[in-house]
Each structure stands twice: as structure tokens, then as C-alpha cells.
Amino acid sequence: LFHLEKKWTVEPGEIAALFGPSGSGKSLTIKCIAGLIRPDHGTISQAERVFFDSVKGINLPARQRRVGYVPQQYALFPHLTAGANVAYGIAPGSGRREKALLVEQLLAKVGLREMKNKYPRELSGGEKQRVALARALAVNPCVLLLDEPFSAVDLARRNTMRREIKLFLEHLHIPVVLVTHDLMDIELLCDQIIPY
């Protein structure tokens, strides 16, 4: 289970949409869940693990939360290849061979094994999105956060990408929180709506 201030819950395998107009706090909320921003008050937990509790003074660093986060513009490093971008998400301490194998597996999982040595400028919007998703999965996340995942993709490709992502996410069996203001995202992807 995934909880935020005990106001809403997302079950493993479920995709929840934070839905509302621009500026309503959706992106801010998932940045708080990811540990990138410290909330003023409240509680954020995943199953029995408490990420943040203002009363108890708990605030786990982002690296310790094991949260996969795909920002709105994917935030890929332009000077790194797709493989190196994915490797960046792997926790320190992994051996070189182990890291290389994991990068291969993650890129294969998102259908981009052959793009390992390409730079972001050589990738389409959909390919960049999948590299960012592979990097988010590199932390072996207990929850996945997607911030407006289709905003950088042209309208003609969005429905195809929604279907691909839906099929992919169904196999993860972790809570997924999707920030959107697009009703089609909700109709084609989401199991529940959390209004903002």
C-alpha cells in the first residue's frame, strides 16, 4: 500500500491519477513523495515504511526511498548515452559487470536494447520517455511516479504510447501515481482518480 497523509491509498498494481488543473500542486505532491521537496507537514508511507512524518521527525533521503520518478521532460543527461542514463539510476556499490547486465535488462524491458549507445538528441520523444522509465526502474522501485508522461509527445503518438505504457505497467505490480490534466490519460490508463 502507498499512503500520503492518510488521505489516499494506491494498491500494488494500481495506477492512480492525480488529476487537476495546472498549478494545483500535483507535481509538487509527487516531488514530496520522491523526497525531492520536504513537505511542511503530514505523513508519506509505502506499506510499513515511513518516508516522511512531520510529527515524528522522519524524512528519508530520496536515495533511500526506492521511488522511481519520471519527470515531465524526462531529465535525461544530454552528454550521456541511453545506457549511461539508465546506469545513472543504479544504486552505488554495484560492480561494473553487474551494472552493465542490469542496464541491458532494463533497456530490453522497455524495448530499447539496440538504442543503448544513442544520445538523447538521437532519440524520438517516445524513446526518451522509455529511457527515462528504464532509469526510474533501475532503483528497483517500490512505487513509480510519472509526471505528465506524454506532454513531450505529439498527439499522433500519445494513444500508442499510452497503450504501451499500460501493458508495461501491468507487469510491475507496484503502486503507480500519474500526474495529468488529460482526461484521455485517465480513460486509457488509470484505475482511480485523485482530484486536485
C-alpha positions in Angstrom: 0.0 0.0 0.0 1.0 3.6 -0.6 -0.3 6.4 1.6 0.0 10.2 1.5 -1.2 11.9 4.7 -3.7 9.0 5.0 -5.9 10.9 2.5 -5.5 8.5 -0.3 -4.1 5.0 -1.0 -2.8 3.3 -4.1 -2.6 -0.5 -4.1 0.2 -2.6 -5.8 -0.6 -2.9 -9.5 -2.9 0.0 -9.4 -2.4 3.2 -11.4 -3.8 6.4 -9.7 -4.1 9.7 -11.4 -3.5 13.0 -9.6 -5.9 15.0 -11.8 -6.5 18.7 -11.9 -5.6 22.0 -13.5 -2.1 23.3 -13.9 -0.8 24.9 -10.7 -3.0 22.8 -8.3 0.0 21.0 -6.7 0.1 17.7 -8.5 3.8 17.8 -9.5 4.7 19.3 -6.1 3.0 16.3 -4.4 5.0 13.7 -6.3 8.2 15.6 -5.7 7.4 15.3 -2.0 6.8 11.6 -2.3 10.1 11.2 -4.2 11.9 13.1 -1.5 13.0 16.0 -3.7 10.9 18.5 -1.7 10.3 18.4 2.1 6.6 18.9 2.9 5.6 21.3 5.7 3.6 18.6 7.5 1.9 15.2 7.1 2.9 11.6 6.5 4.1 9.7 3.4 4.5 6.0 3.7 4.8 2.9 1.5 3.4 -0.3 3.1 5.1 -0.2 6.6 8.0 2.1 5.5 7.6 5.7 6.6 9.2 8.1 4.1 8.1 11.3 5.9 6.4 12.1 9.2 6.5 15.7 10.4 5.3 14.7 13.9 8.0 12.0 14.4 10.7 14.0 12.6 11.2 11.3 9.9 12.4 12.4 6.5 14.2 9.7 4.5 16.6 10.9 1.8 15.4 10.4 -1.8 18.1 7.7 -2.4 16.8 5.6 0.5 13.1 5.7 -0.6 13.4 3.4 -3.7 11.0 5.6 -5.6 11.1 5.6 -9.4 10.4 9.1 -10.7 10.0 10.1 -14.3 9.8 14.0 -14.5 7.8 15.8 -17.1 10.6 16.5 -19.6 12.4 13.2 -18.7 15.5 15.0 -17.5 17.9 12.8 -19.5 21.6 13.9 -19.4 22.3 15.1 -23.0 26.0 14.2 -22.8 25.3 10.5 -21.8 24.1 7.7 -23.9 20.8 6.0 -23.2 22.7 3.2 -21.5 24.7 5.6 -19.3 21.5 7.5 -18.4 19.9 4.2 -17.2 23.1 3.3 -15.4 23.0 6.6 -13.5 19.9 5.4 -11.7 21.5 2.2 -10.4 22.5 2.4 -6.7 26.2 2.8 -6.0 28.1 -0.3 -5.0 27.1 -2.4 -8.0 30.0 -4.0 -9.8 30.8 -2.9 -13.4 29.6 -6.2 -14.9 26.5 -6.4 -12.8 25.6 -2.8 -13.7 26.1 -3.5 -17.4 23.9 -6.5 -17.3 21.2 -4.6 -15.4 21.3 -1.8 -18.0 20.9 -4.4 -20.8 17.9 -6.0 -19.0 16.2 -2.6 -18.3 16.6 -1.4 -21.8 15.3 -4.7 -23.1 12.3 -4.4 -20.8 11.4 -1.1 -22.4 12.2 -2.3 -25.9 15.3 -0.2 -26.4 18.3 -2.6 -26.2 19.5 -1.6 -29.6 19.5 2.1 -28.6 22.0 1.7 -25.7 24.7 3.8 -27.4 22.4 6.5 -28.8 22.4 10.0 -27.2 19.1 11.7 -26.2 19.3 14.0 -29.3 19.2 10.9 -31.5 16.0 9.5 -29.8 12.4 10.2 -30.5 10.1 11.6 -27.8 8.8 8.1 -27.1 12.2 6.6 -26.9 13.4 9.3 -24.5 10.3 8.5 -22.4 11.2 4.8 -22.3 14.9 5.6 -21.4 13.6 7.7 -18.5 11.3 4.9 -17.4 14.2 2.4 -17.5 16.3 4.7 -15.4 13.4 5.0 -12.9 13.2 1.2 -12.8 16.9 1.0 -12.1 16.3 1.7 -8.4 14.0 -1.4 -8.2 11.2 0.9 -7.0 8.5 0.2 -4.5 6.4 2.9 -6.2 6.6 4.6 -9.6 5.8 8.3 -10.1 5.1 9.7 -13.6 4.8 13.4 -14.1 2.8 14.3 -17.3 4.5 11.4 -19.1 3.0 12.3 -22.5 3.3 16.0 -22.5 6.5 16.0 -24.7 5.0 13.6 -27.3 2.9 14.7 -30.3 -0.8 13.9 -30.3 -0.5 11.3 -33.0 1.8 9.1 -30.9 0.1 9.6 -27.5 -2.5 6.8 -27.7 0.1 4.3 -28.9 2.4 5.3 -26.1 -0.5 5.1 -23.5 -1.3 1.5 -24.6 2.4 0.5 -24.5 2.9 2.0 -21.0 -0.4 0.5 -19.7 0.8 -3.0 -20.8 4.2 -2.4 -19.4 2.9 -1.1 -16.0 0.5 -4.1 -15.6 3.5 -6.4 -15.1 5.2 -4.2 -12.5 2.7 -4.9 -9.7 3.8 -1.8 -7.7 1.7 1.4 -7.0 1.9 3.9 -9.8 1.0 7.6 -9.4 0.4 9.5 -12.6 0.2 13.3 -12.7 -2.1 14.5 -15.5 -4.7 17.1 -16.6 -5.6 15.0 -19.7 -8.8 13.0 -19.5 -7.6 10.5 -22.1 -4.7 9.5 -19.7 -7.4 8.7 -17.1 -9.7 6.9 -19.5 -6.9 4.7 -21.0 -4.5 4.2 -18.1 -5.9 4.8 -14.6 -7.7 2.7 -12.1 -8.6 5.6 -9.8 -8.7 9.4 -9.8 -7.4 11.6 -7.0 -8.7 15.1 -7.7 -6.5 18.1 -7.1 
